[in-house]
């Protein structure tokens, strides 16, 4: 009963899949899911999400083309050195996770191709 109440009140399982602002997957995380929370030493990956706005999260190593795109477009890129805890949280190494201002995943994909982010913004008609 305690677990049921926690899941109901905390909305931890809430997702926005299939609502038009979600795309792709970097298994098991999909566009529309809440970004998984992971402790990193004395911090966590949610610290970056305190800033409201579009962001790219990457767990591993960033491709220079992605870094350049983020800088050019003014979209913060948060790169976290890969740790086994990320895998346990459902994140994939070197996958790209574009987060919306509400901290949900807009785009999840194994590729770091910035063209996919551009296509996402064109399709949704959103300007970051």
MARRO-92548 format. One record per atom (N, C-alpha, C, O): residue number from 1; atom name; x, y, z. Coordinates in steps of 0.2 Angstrom, whole numbers, plus 5000, padded with zeros to 4 digits. Each point is the difference from the previous one (the first is absolute). Example, Ala and Ser with C-alpha at 12.3 -4.5 7.8 and 13.67 -1.06 7.14 Angstrom:
BEGIN
+-----+----+------+------+------+
|   k |  a |    u |    v |    w |
+-----+----+------+------+------+
|   1 |  N | 5066 | 4972 | 5039 |
|   1 | CA | 4996 | 5006 | 5000 |
|   1 |  C | 5004 | 5006 | 5000 |
|   1 |  O | 5005 | 4999 | 5003 |
|   2 |  N | 4993 | 5006 | 4993 |
|   2 | CA | 5004 | 5006 | 5001 |
|   2 |  C | 4996 | 5005 | 5003 |
|   2 |  O | 5003 | 5006 | 5001 |
+-----+----+------+------+------+
end
This chain:
BEGIN
+-----+----+------+------+------+
|   k |  a |    u |    v |    w |
+-----+----+------+------+------+
|   1 |  N | 5004 | 4994 | 5000 |
|   1 | CA | 4996 | 5006 | 5000 |
|   1 |  C | 5004 | 5006 | 5000 |
|   1 |  O | 4999 | 5005 | 4997 |
|   2 |  N | 5007 | 4995 | 5007 |
|   2 | CA | 5004 | 5006 | 5000 |
|   2 |  C | 5003 | 5002 | 4993 |
|   2 |  O | 5000 | 5005 | 4999 |
|   3 |  N | 5002 | 4989 | 4998 |
|   3 | CA | 5003 | 5001 | 4993 |
|   3 |  C | 4995 | 5003 | 4995 |
|   3 |  O | 5001 | 5005 | 4996 |
|   4 |  N | 4993 | 4993 | 5005 |
|   4 | CA | 4994 | 5002 | 4995 |
|   4 |  C | 4999 | 5008 | 5002 |
|   4 |  O | 4999 | 5003 | 4995 |
|   5 |  N | 5001 | 4999 | 5011 |
|   5 | CA | 4999 | 5007 | 5002 |
|   5 |  C | 5005 | 5004 | 4997 |
|   5 |  O | 4999 | 5005 | 4997 |
|   6 |  N | 5008 | 4993 | 5004 |
|   6 | CA | 5005 | 5003 | 4998 |
|   6 |  C | 5000 | 5002 | 4992 |
|   6 |  O | 5001 | 5005 | 4998 |
|   7 |  N | 4998 | 4989 | 4999 |
|   7 | CA | 5000 | 5001 | 4992 |
|   7 |  C | 4994 | 5004 | 4998 |
|   7 |  O | 5000 | 5004 | 4995 |
|   8 |  N | 4994 | 4996 | 5008 |
|   8 | CA | 4994 | 5004 | 4998 |
|   8 |  C | 5002 | 5007 | 5002 |
|   8 |  O | 4998 | 5005 | 4996 |
|   9 |  N | 5004 | 4997 | 5010 |
|   9 | CA | 5001 | 5007 | 5002 |
|   9 |  C | 5006 | 5003 | 4996 |
|   9 |  O | 5000 | 5006 | 4998 |
|  10 |  N | 5005 | 4990 | 5002 |
|  10 | CA | 5007 | 5003 | 4997 |
|  10 |  C | 4999 | 5001 | 4992 |
|  10 |  O | 5004 | 5003 | 4998 |
|  11 |  N | 4992 | 4993 | 4999 |
|  11 | CA | 4999 | 5000 | 4993 |
|  11 |  C | 5007 | 4998 | 4997 |
|  11 |  O | 5002 | 5002 | 4994 |
|  12 |  N | 5002 | 4994 | 5009 |
|  12 | CA | 5006 | 4998 | 4998 |
|  12 |  C | 5000 | 4996 | 4993 |
|  12 |  O | 5004 | 4999 | 4996 |
|  13 |  N | 4990 | 4998 | 5003 |
|  13 | CA | 4999 | 4996 | 4994 |
|  13 |  C | 4997 | 5004 | 4994 |
|  13 |  O | 4999 | 4997 | 4995 |
|  14 |  N | 4999 | 5009 | 5006 |
|  14 | CA | 4997 | 5004 | 4995 |
|  14 |  C | 5005 | 5001 | 4994 |
|  14 |  O | 5006 | 5001 | 5001 |
|  15 |  N | 4991 | 4999 | 4993 |
|  15 | CA | 5004 | 5001 | 4994 |
|  15 |  C | 4995 | 5004 | 4995 |
|  15 |  O | 4994 | 5000 | 5001 |
|  16 |  N | 5009 | 5003 | 4994 |
|  16 | CA | 4997 | 5003 | 4995 |
|  16 |  C | 5001 | 4997 | 4993 |
|  16 |  O | 5001 | 5004 | 4995 |
|  17 |  N | 4999 | 4990 | 5005 |
|  17 | CA | 5001 | 4996 | 4993 |
|  17 |  C | 4994 | 5001 | 4996 |
|  17 |  O | 4994 | 5000 | 5002 |
|  18 |  N | 5008 | 5001 | 4992 |
|  18 | CA | 4994 | 5001 | 4995 |
|  18 |  C | 4996 | 5006 | 5000 |
|  18 |  O | 4995 | 5000 | 4997 |
|  19 |  N | 5008 | 5005 | 5006 |
|  19 | CA | 4996 | 5007 | 5000 |
|  19 |  C | 5003 | 5005 | 4995 |
|  19 |  O | 4997 | 5005 | 5000 |
|  20 |  N | 5008 | 4993 | 4996 |
|  20 | CA | 5002 | 5004 | 4994 |
|  20 |  C | 5006 | 5004 | 5002 |
|  20 |  O | 5003 | 5003 | 4995 |
|  21 |  N | 4999 | 4997 | 5011 |
|  21 | CA | 5006 | 5003 | 5002 |
|  21 |  C | 5006 | 4995 | 5002 |
|  21 |  O | 5005 | 5002 | 5003 |
|  22 |  N | 4994 | 4992 | 4995 |
|  22 | CA | 5005 | 4995 | 5002 |
|  22 |  C | 5002 | 4996 | 4993 |
|  22 |  O | 4996 | 5000 | 4995 |
|  23 |  N | 5010 | 4998 | 5005 |
|  23 | CA | 5003 | 4997 | 4995 |
|  23 |  C | 5005 | 4995 | 5002 |
|  23 |  O | 5005 | 5002 | 5004 |
|  24 |  N | 4996 | 4992 | 4993 |
|  24 | CA | 5005 | 4996 | 5000 |
|  24 |  C | 5001 | 4996 | 5007 |
|  24 |  O | 4996 | 5001 | 5004 |
|  25 |  N | 5009 | 4995 | 4996 |
|  25 | CA | 5002 | 4996 | 5006 |
|  25 |  C | 5007 | 4998 | 5000 |
|  25 |  O | 5003 | 4999 | 4995 |
|  26 |  N | 5000 | 5001 | 5011 |
|  26 | CA | 5007 | 4998 | 5001 |
|  26 |  C | 4998 | 4995 | 5006 |
|  26 |  O | 5001 | 5002 | 5006 |
|  27 |  N | 4997 | 4992 | 4992 |
|  27 | CA | 4997 | 4995 | 5004 |
|  27 |  C | 5003 | 5000 | 5007 |
|  27 |  O | 5006 | 5000 | 5001 |
|  28 |  N | 4990 | 4999 | 5004 |
|  28 | CA | 4993 | 5000 | 5000 |
|  28 |  C | 4997 | 5007 | 5001 |
|  28 |  O | 4993 | 5001 | 5000 |
|  29 |  N | 5011 | 5005 | 5000 |
|  29 | CA | 4997 | 5006 | 5001 |
|  29 |  C | 4997 | 5003 | 4993 |
|  29 |  O | 5004 | 4999 | 4995 |
|  30 |  N | 4990 | 5003 | 5005 |
|  30 | CA | 4997 | 5002 | 4994 |
|  30 |  C | 4998 | 5008 | 5000 |
|  30 |  O | 5000 | 5003 | 5006 |
|  31 |  N | 4999 | 5000 | 4989 |
|  31 | CA | 4998 | 5007 | 5000 |
|  31 |  C | 4993 | 5000 | 5003 |
|  31 |  O | 4996 | 4995 | 4999 |
|  32 |  N | 5003 | 5009 | 5005 |
|  32 | CA | 4994 | 5001 | 5004 |
|  32 |  C | 5001 | 4997 | 5007 |
|  32 |  O | 4995 | 5001 | 5005 |
|  33 |  N | 5010 | 4996 | 4997 |
|  33 | CA | 5001 | 4997 | 5006 |
|  33 |  C | 5003 | 5006 | 5005 |
|  33 |  O | 5003 | 5005 | 4997 |
|  34 |  N | 4997 | 4994 | 5009 |
|  34 | CA | 5003 | 5004 | 5005 |
|  34 |  C | 5008 | 4998 | 5000 |
|  34 |  O | 5001 | 4994 | 4999 |
|  35 |  N | 5003 | 5011 | 5001 |
|  35 | CA | 5007 | 4999 | 5000 |
|  35 |  C | 5002 | 4996 | 5006 |
|  35 |  O | 4998 | 5002 | 5005 |
|  36 |  N | 5005 | 4992 | 4994 |
|  36 | CA | 5002 | 4996 | 5006 |
|  36 |  C | 5005 | 5004 | 5005 |
|  36 |  O | 5004 | 5004 | 4997 |
|  37 |  N | 4995 | 4995 | 5009 |
|  37 | CA | 5004 | 5003 | 5005 |
|  37 |  C | 5006 | 4996 | 5002 |
|  37 |  O | 4999 | 4994 | 5001 |
|  38 |  N | 5007 | 5008 | 4999 |
|  38 | CA | 5006 | 4996 | 5002 |
|  38 |  C | 5004 | 5005 | 5005 |
|  38 |  O | 5002 | 5005 | 4998 |
|  39 |  N | 5000 | 4991 | 5007 |
|  39 | CA | 5005 | 5004 | 5005 |
|  39 |  C | 5007 | 4999 | 4997 |
|  39 |  O | 5002 | 4995 | 4997 |
|  40 |  N | 5002 | 5011 | 5003 |
|  40 | CA | 5006 | 5000 | 4997 |
|  40 |  C | 5005 | 5003 | 5006 |
|  40 |  O | 5000 | 5006 | 5001 |
|  41 |  N | 5003 | 4989 | 5002 |
|  41 | CA | 5004 | 5003 | 5006 |
|  41 |  C | 4996 | 5003 | 5005 |
|  41 |  O | 4995 | 4997 | 5003 |
|  42 |  N | 5007 | 5010 | 4998 |
|  42 | CA | 4996 | 5004 | 5005 |
|  42 |  C | 4994 | 5004 | 4997 |
|  42 |  O | 4997 | 5004 | 5003 |
|  43 |  N | 5002 | 4994 | 4990 |
|  43 | CA | 4995 | 5004 | 4997 |
|  43 |  C | 4995 | 4995 | 4996 |
|  43 |  O | 5000 | 4994 | 5002 |
|  44 |  N | 4997 | 5009 | 4993 |
|  44 | CA | 4996 | 4996 | 4996 |
|  44 |  C | 4999 | 5003 | 4993 |
|  44 |  O | 5002 | 5006 | 4999 |
|  45 |  N | 4995 | 4991 | 4996 |
|  45 | CA | 4999 | 5002 | 4994 |
|  45 |  C | 4994 | 5005 | 5000 |
|  45 |  O | 4999 | 5003 | 4994 |
|  46 |  N | 4997 | 4998 | 5011 |
|  46 | CA | 4994 | 5004 | 5000 |
|  46 |  C | 5002 | 5008 | 5002 |
|  46 |  O | 4997 | 5004 | 4999 |
|  47 |  N | 5010 | 4997 | 5003 |
|  47 | CA | 5002 | 5006 | 5001 |
|  47 |  C | 5000 | 5005 | 4994 |
|  47 |  O | 4998 | 5006 | 5001 |
|  48 |  N | 5003 | 4991 | 4994 |
|  48 | CA | 5000 | 5004 | 4993 |
|  48 |  C | 4993 | 5002 | 4998 |
|  48 |  O | 4999 | 5005 | 4997 |
|  49 |  N | 4996 | 4991 | 5005 |
|  49 | CA | 4993 | 5001 | 4999 |
|  49 |  C | 4997 | 5005 | 5004 |
|  49 |  O | 4994 | 5002 | 4998 |
|  50 |  N | 5010 | 5001 | 5007 |
|  50 | CA | 4997 | 5006 | 5003 |
|  50 |  C | 4999 | 5006 | 4996 |
|  50 |  O | 4996 | 5004 | 5001 |
|  51 |  N | 5008 | 4996 | 4994 |
|  51 | CA | 5000 | 5005 | 4995 |
|  51 |  C | 4994 | 4999 | 4995 |
|  51 |  O | 5000 | 4994 | 4997 |
|  52 |  N | 4995 | 5010 | 5003 |
|  52 | CA | 4994 | 4999 | 4995 |
|  52 |  C | 5002 | 5001 | 4993 |
|  52 |  O | 5002 | 5006 | 4999 |
|  53 |  N | 4998 | 4990 | 4997 |
|  53 | CA | 5001 | 5001 | 4993 |
|  53 |  C | 5002 | 4993 | 4996 |
|  53 |  O | 5000 | 4995 | 5004 |
|  54 |  N | 5001 | 5005 | 4990 |
|  54 | CA | 5002 | 4995 | 4996 |
|  54 |  C | 5007 | 4998 | 5002 |
|  54 |  O | 5004 | 5005 | 5000 |
|  55 |  N | 4998 | 4989 | 5000 |
|  55 | CA | 5006 | 4997 | 5002 |
|  55 |  C | 5002 | 4994 | 4996 |
|  55 |  O | 4995 | 4996 | 4999 |
|  56 |  N | 5011 | 5002 | 5000 |
|  56 | CA | 5002 | 4994 | 4998 |
|  56 |  C | 5004 | 4997 | 5005 |
|  56 |  O | 5005 | 5003 | 5003 |
|  57 |  N | 4993 | 4991 | 4999 |
|  57 | CA | 5004 | 4996 | 5005 |
|  57 |  C | 5003 | 4994 | 4996 |
|  57 |  O | 4997 | 4997 | 4996 |
|  58 |  N | 5010 | 5001 | 5006 |
|  58 | CA | 5003 | 4995 | 4997 |
|  58 |  C | 5004 | 4997 | 5005 |
|  58 |  O | 5004 | 5003 | 5004 |
|  59 |  N | 4996 | 4990 | 4996 |
|  59 | CA | 5004 | 4996 | 5005 |
|  59 |  C | 5005 | 4996 | 4997 |
|  59 |  O | 4999 | 4995 | 4997 |
|  60 |  N | 5007 | 5008 | 5003 |
|  60 | CA | 5006 | 4997 | 4996 |
|  60 |  C | 5004 | 5005 | 4997 |
|  60 |  O | 5003 | 5004 | 5004 |
|  61 |  N | 4998 | 4996 | 4990 |
|  61 | CA | 5004 | 5005 | 4997 |
|  61 |  C | 4996 | 5003 | 4994 |
|  61 |  O | 4997 | 4997 | 4996 |
|  62 |  N | 5004 | 5010 | 5004 |
|  62 | CA | 4996 | 5004 | 4995 |
|  62 |  C | 5004 | 5000 | 4993 |
|  62 |  O | 5006 | 5001 | 5000 |
|  63 |  N | 4991 | 4999 | 4995 |
|  63 | CA | 5002 | 5001 | 4993 |
|  63 |  C | 5001 | 5007 | 4999 |
|  63 |  O | 4996 | 5004 | 5002 |
|  64 |  N | 5010 | 4998 | 4995 |
|  64 | CA | 5001 | 5007 | 4999 |
|  64 |  C | 4995 | 5004 | 4996 |
|  64 |  O | 4998 | 5006 | 5001 |
|  65 |  N | 4999 | 4990 | 4994 |
|  65 | CA | 4994 | 5004 | 4996 |
|  65 |  C | 4994 | 5001 | 5005 |
|  65 |  O | 4997 | 5005 | 4999 |
|  66 |  N | 5002 | 4991 | 5005 |
|  66 | CA | 4994 | 5001 | 5005 |
|  66 |  C | 5002 | 5006 | 5005 |
|  66 |  O | 4996 | 5005 | 5001 |
|  67 |  N | 5010 | 4995 | 5001 |
|  67 | CA | 5002 | 5006 | 5004 |
|  67 |  C | 5000 | 5006 | 4997 |
|  67 |  O | 4998 | 5005 | 5002 |
|  68 |  N | 5004 | 4995 | 4991 |
|  68 | CA | 5000 | 5007 | 4996 |
|  68 |  C | 4993 | 5002 | 4999 |
|  68 |  O | 4998 | 5006 | 5001 |
|  69 |  N | 4997 | 4989 | 4998 |
|  69 | CA | 4993 | 5002 | 4999 |
|  69 |  C | 4997 | 5003 | 5006 |
|  69 |  O | 4997 | 5005 | 4999 |
|  70 |  N | 5004 | 4992 | 5007 |
|  70 | CA | 4998 | 5002 | 5006 |
|  70 |  C | 5002 | 5007 | 5001 |
|  70 |  O | 4996 | 5005 | 5002 |
|  71 |  N | 5010 | 4997 | 4997 |
|  71 | CA | 5003 | 5006 | 5001 |
|  71 |  C | 4997 | 5005 | 4996 |
|  71 |  O | 4998 | 5006 | 5002 |
|  72 |  N | 5002 | 4992 | 4991 |
|  72 | CA | 4997 | 5005 | 4995 |
|  72 |  C | 4993 | 5002 | 5001 |
|  72 |  O | 4997 | 5005 | 4999 |
|  73 |  N | 4999 | 4990 | 5004 |
|  73 | CA | 4993 | 5001 | 5001 |
|  73 |  C | 4998 | 5002 | 5007 |
|  73 |  O | 4994 | 5002 | 5001 |
|  74 |  N | 5011 | 4998 | 5003 |
|  74 | CA | 4999 | 5003 | 5007 |
|  74 |  C | 4996 | 4995 | 5005 |
|  74 |  O | 4997 | 5002 | 5004 |
|  75 |  N | 5004 | 4991 | 4994 |
|  75 | CA | 4997 | 4995 | 5004 |
|  75 |  C | 5005 | 4997 | 5004 |
|  75 |  O | 5005 | 4997 | 4997 |
|  76 |  N | 4994 | 5003 | 5010 |
|  76 | CA | 5005 | 4997 | 5004 |
|  76 |  C | 5001 | 4993 | 4999 |
|  76 |  O | 4996 | 4996 | 4999 |
|  77 |  N | 5011 | 5002 | 5001 |
|  77 | CA | 5002 | 4993 | 4999 |
|  77 |  C | 5003 | 4998 | 5007 |
|  77 |  O | 5005 | 5002 | 5002 |
|  78 |  N | 4992 | 4993 | 5001 |
|  78 | CA | 5002 | 4997 | 5006 |
|  78 |  C | 5003 | 4993 | 4999 |
|  78 |  O | 4996 | 4995 | 4998 |
|  79 |  N | 5011 | 5004 | 5002 |
|  79 | CA | 5003 | 4994 | 4999 |
|  79 |  C | 5002 | 4997 | 5007 |
|  79 |  O | 5004 | 5003 | 5004 |
|  80 |  N | 4994 | 4991 | 4997 |
|  80 | CA | 5002 | 4996 | 5006 |
|  80 |  C | 5005 | 4994 | 4998 |
|  80 |  O | 4998 | 4996 | 4996 |
|  81 |  N | 5008 | 5004 | 5007 |
|  81 | CA | 5004 | 4994 | 4999 |
|  81 |  C | 4996 | 4994 | 5002 |
|  81 |  O | 4997 | 4999 | 5005 |
|  82 |  N | 5004 | 4996 | 4990 |
|  82 | CA | 4996 | 4994 | 5001 |
|  82 |  C | 5001 | 4996 | 5006 |
|  82 |  O | 5006 | 4999 | 5002 |
|  83 |  N | 4989 | 4999 | 5002 |
|  83 | CA | 5000 | 4996 | 5006 |
|  83 |  C | 4995 | 4994 | 5000 |
|  83 |  O | 4995 | 5001 | 4997 |
|  84 |  N | 5007 | 4993 | 5006 |
|  84 | CA | 4995 | 4995 | 5000 |
|  84 |  C | 4993 | 5002 | 5002 |
|  84 |  O | 4995 | 4997 | 4998 |
|  85 |  N | 5005 | 5008 | 5007 |
|  85 | CA | 4993 | 5002 | 5003 |
|  85 |  C | 4995 | 5002 | 4994 |
|  85 |  O | 4994 | 5000 | 5001 |
|  86 |  N | 5009 | 5003 | 4994 |
|  86 | CA | 4996 | 5003 | 4994 |
|  86 |  C | 4997 | 4994 | 4997 |
|  86 |  O | 4994 | 5001 | 4998 |
|  87 |  N | 5009 | 4994 | 5001 |
|  87 | CA | 4997 | 4994 | 4997 |
|  87 |  C | 4994 | 4997 | 5004 |
|  87 |  O | 4995 | 4998 | 4997 |
|  88 |  N | 5006 | 5002 | 5010 |
|  88 | CA | 4995 | 4997 | 5004 |
|  88 |  C | 4994 | 5005 | 5000 |
|  88 |  O | 4995 | 4997 | 5002 |
|  89 |  N | 5006 | 5009 | 4997 |
|  89 | CA | 4994 | 5005 | 4999 |
|  89 |  C | 4997 | 4999 | 4994 |
|  89 |  O | 4995 | 5004 | 4999 |
|  90 |  N | 5007 | 4993 | 4996 |
|  90 | CA | 4997 | 4999 | 4993 |
|  90 |  C | 5003 | 5004 | 4995 |
|  90 |  O | 4997 | 5001 | 4994 |
|  91 |  N | 5009 | 5003 | 5007 |
|  91 | CA | 5003 | 5004 | 4995 |
|  91 |  C | 5005 | 4996 | 4996 |
|  91 |  O | 5003 | 4995 | 5003 |
|  92 |  N | 4998 | 5007 | 4991 |
|  92 | CA | 5004 | 4997 | 4996 |
|  92 |  C | 5007 | 5004 | 4999 |
|  92 |  O | 4999 | 5006 | 4999 |
|  93 |  N | 5006 | 4991 | 5001 |
|  93 | CA | 5007 | 5004 | 4999 |
|  93 |  C | 5000 | 5003 | 4993 |
|  93 |  O | 4998 | 4997 | 4995 |
|  94 |  N | 5004 | 5009 | 5005 |
|  94 | CA | 5001 | 5005 | 4994 |
|  94 |  C | 4993 | 5001 | 4997 |
|  94 |  O | 5001 | 5003 | 4994 |
|  95 |  N | 4994 | 4996 | 5008 |
|  95 | CA | 4993 | 5001 | 4997 |
|  95 |  C | 4999 | 5008 | 5002 |
|  95 |  O | 5002 | 5003 | 5005 |
|  96 |  N | 4994 | 5000 | 4991 |
|  96 | CA | 4997 | 5007 | 5000 |
|  96 |  C | 4994 | 5000 | 5003 |
|  96 |  O | 4995 | 4996 | 4998 |
|  97 |  N | 5004 | 5008 | 5007 |
|  97 | CA | 4993 | 5001 | 5003 |
|  97 |  C | 4999 | 5008 | 5000 |
|  97 |  O | 5003 | 5004 | 5004 |
|  98 |  N | 4992 | 4998 | 4992 |
|  98 | CA | 4998 | 5007 | 5000 |
|  98 |  C | 4994 | 5001 | 5005 |
|  98 |  O | 4995 | 4996 | 4999 |
|  99 |  N | 5006 | 5008 | 5006 |
|  99 | CA | 4995 | 5001 | 5005 |
|  99 |  C | 4996 | 5006 | 4999 |
|  99 |  O | 5003 | 5005 | 4998 |
| 100 |  N | 4991 | 4995 | 5003 |
| 100 | CA | 4995 | 5006 | 5000 |
| 100 |  C | 5001 | 5004 | 5006 |
| 100 |  O | 5003 | 4998 | 5005 |
| 101 |  N | 4994 | 5008 | 4995 |
| 101 | CA | 5000 | 5004 | 5006 |
| 101 |  C | 4997 | 4997 | 5006 |
| 101 |  O | 5002 | 5002 | 5006 |
| 102 |  N | 4993 | 4994 | 4993 |
| 102 | CA | 4997 | 4996 | 5005 |
| 102 |  C | 5004 | 4994 | 5003 |
| 102 |  O | 4997 | 4996 | 5004 |
| 103 |  N | 5009 | 5003 | 4993 |
| 103 | CA | 5005 | 4995 | 5002 |
| 103 |  C | 4998 | 4993 | 4997 |
| 103 |  O | 5003 | 4995 | 5002 |
| 104 |  N | 4992 | 5004 | 4994 |
| 104 | CA | 4999 | 4994 | 4997 |
| 104 |  C | 5004 | 5000 | 4994 |
| 104 |  O | 5002 | 5005 | 4997 |
| 105 |  N | 4999 | 4988 | 5000 |
| 105 | CA | 5004 | 4999 | 4995 |
| 105 |  C | 4996 | 5002 | 4993 |
| 105 |  O | 4995 | 4997 | 4999 |
| 106 |  N | 5008 | 5007 | 4997 |
| 106 | CA | 4996 | 5002 | 4994 |
| 106 |  C | 5003 | 4995 | 4994 |
| 106 |  O | 4996 | 4997 | 4997 |
| 107 |  N | 5010 | 5002 | 5003 |
| 107 | CA | 5003 | 4996 | 4995 |
| 107 |  C | 5005 | 4995 | 5003 |
| 107 |  O | 5005 | 5003 | 5004 |
| 108 |  N | 4995 | 4991 | 4995 |
| 108 | CA | 5005 | 4995 | 5002 |
| 108 |  C | 5003 | 4996 | 4994 |
| 108 |  O | 4995 | 4997 | 4997 |
| 109 |  N | 5011 | 5003 | 5003 |
| 109 | CA | 5003 | 4996 | 4994 |
| 109 |  C | 5007 | 4998 | 5001 |
| 109 |  O | 5004 | 5003 | 5004 |
| 110 |  N | 4998 | 4991 | 4993 |
| 110 | CA | 5007 | 4998 | 5001 |
| 110 |  C | 5005 | 5004 | 4996 |
| 110 |  O | 5005 | 5001 | 5003 |
| 111 |  N | 4993 | 5002 | 4992 |
| 111 | CA | 5004 | 5005 | 4996 |
| 111 |  C | 5000 | 5006 | 5003 |
| 111 |  O | 4996 | 5003 | 5003 |
| 112 |  N | 5010 | 5001 | 4996 |
| 112 | CA | 5001 | 5007 | 5003 |
| 112 |  C | 4999 | 5005 | 4994 |
| 112 |  O | 5002 | 5005 | 5001 |
| 113 |  N | 4995 | 4993 | 4993 |
| 113 | CA | 4999 | 5004 | 4995 |
| 113 |  C | 4996 | 5006 | 5001 |
| 113 |  O | 4994 | 4999 | 5002 |
| 114 |  N | 5009 | 5007 | 4998 |
| 114 | CA | 4996 | 5006 | 5001 |
| 114 |  C | 4994 | 5001 | 4995 |
| 114 |  O | 4996 | 5003 | 5002 |
| 115 |  N | 5005 | 4994 | 4992 |
| 115 | CA | 4994 | 5000 | 4995 |
| 115 |  C | 4994 | 4998 | 5003 |
| 115 |  O | 4994 | 5002 | 4998 |
| 116 |  N | 5006 | 4993 | 5006 |
| 116 | CA | 4994 | 4997 | 5003 |
| 116 |  C | 4997 | 5005 | 5005 |
| 116 |  O | 4994 | 5000 | 5000 |
| 117 |  N | 5010 | 5004 | 5003 |
| 117 | CA | 4997 | 5005 | 5005 |
| 117 |  C | 4997 | 5005 | 4996 |
| 117 |  O | 4994 | 5003 | 5001 |
| 118 |  N | 5009 | 4999 | 4993 |
| 118 | CA | 4997 | 5005 | 4996 |
| 118 |  C | 4993 | 4998 | 4997 |
| 118 |  O | 4996 | 5004 | 5000 |
| 119 |  N | 5004 | 4989 | 4998 |
| 119 | CA | 4994 | 4998 | 4997 |
| 119 |  C | 4994 | 5000 | 5005 |
| 119 |  O | 4995 | 5001 | 4999 |
| 120 |  N | 5007 | 4997 | 5008 |
| 120 | CA | 4995 | 5000 | 5005 |
| 120 |  C | 4997 | 5007 | 5001 |
| 120 |  O | 4994 | 5001 | 5000 |
| 121 |  N | 5011 | 5004 | 5000 |
| 121 | CA | 4997 | 5007 | 5001 |
| 121 |  C | 4996 | 5002 | 4994 |
| 121 |  O | 4995 | 5004 | 5000 |
| 122 |  N | 5007 | 4994 | 4994 |
| 122 | CA | 4996 | 5002 | 4994 |
| 122 |  C | 4993 | 4997 | 5000 |
| 122 |  O | 4995 | 5003 | 4999 |
| 123 |  N | 5005 | 4990 | 5003 |
| 123 | CA | 4994 | 4996 | 5000 |
| 123 |  C | 4995 | 5003 | 5005 |
| 123 |  O | 4994 | 5001 | 4999 |
| 124 |  N | 5009 | 5001 | 5007 |
| 124 | CA | 4995 | 5003 | 5005 |
| 124 |  C | 4999 | 5008 | 5000 |
| 124 |  O | 4996 | 5002 | 5003 |
| 125 |  N | 5008 | 5001 | 4992 |
| 125 | CA | 5000 | 5007 | 4999 |
| 125 |  C | 5001 | 5004 | 5007 |
| 125 |  O | 4997 | 5005 | 5001 |
| 126 |  N | 5008 | 4992 | 5002 |
| 126 | CA | 5003 | 5003 | 5006 |
| 126 |  C | 5007 | 5003 | 4999 |
| 126 |  O | 5004 | 4997 | 4997 |
| 127 |  N | 4997 | 5009 | 5006 |
| 127 | CA | 5006 | 5003 | 5000 |
| 127 |  C | 5003 | 5000 | 5007 |
| 127 |  O | 4998 | 5003 | 5004 |
| 128 |  N | 5008 | 4994 | 4996 |
| 128 | CA | 5003 | 4999 | 5007 |
| 128 |  C | 5003 | 5007 | 5003 |
| 128 |  O | 5002 | 5001 | 5005 |
+-----+----+------+------+------+
end
